[in-house]
Amino acid sequence: MLIVQVKEGENIDRAIKRYRRKYRDTKLLKEIRNRKEYTKPSVARREQLKKAQYKEQYLLEQEK
């Protein structure tokens, strides 16, 4: 369970923003979506390779 301490005099919107950041950083939603359906290990590996290739290409373009 995520707990966000609201500091005295702090705006509630700021506290909500911190909560959302904490929630996103735990990657809980991503894990829930991944567990909705089974993915074969070969498919997961293929997706991982595809992501790595995209990342490498993106970084090479950034260097130019």
C-alpha positions, 0 to 999 in steps of 0.5 A, a space after each residue: 500500500 502506498 502512503 503519502 504524507 501530506 506536509 503541513 501547508 502543502 497543497 492537496 494537488 501536490 500530494 496527489 501528484 506525488 502519489 501518482 508518481 509513486 504509483 507509476 514508479 512501482 509499475 503495478 499497473 503494467 504488471 496487472 496488464 501483463 498478467 491479464 493474459 499468458 504470453 509464451 516465453 518465445 513471444 516475450 523474448 521477441 518483444 524484448 529484442 524488438 524493444 532493444 533494437 528500437 532503443 539502440 536505433 533511437 540512441 544512434 540517431 540522437 548521437 548524430 
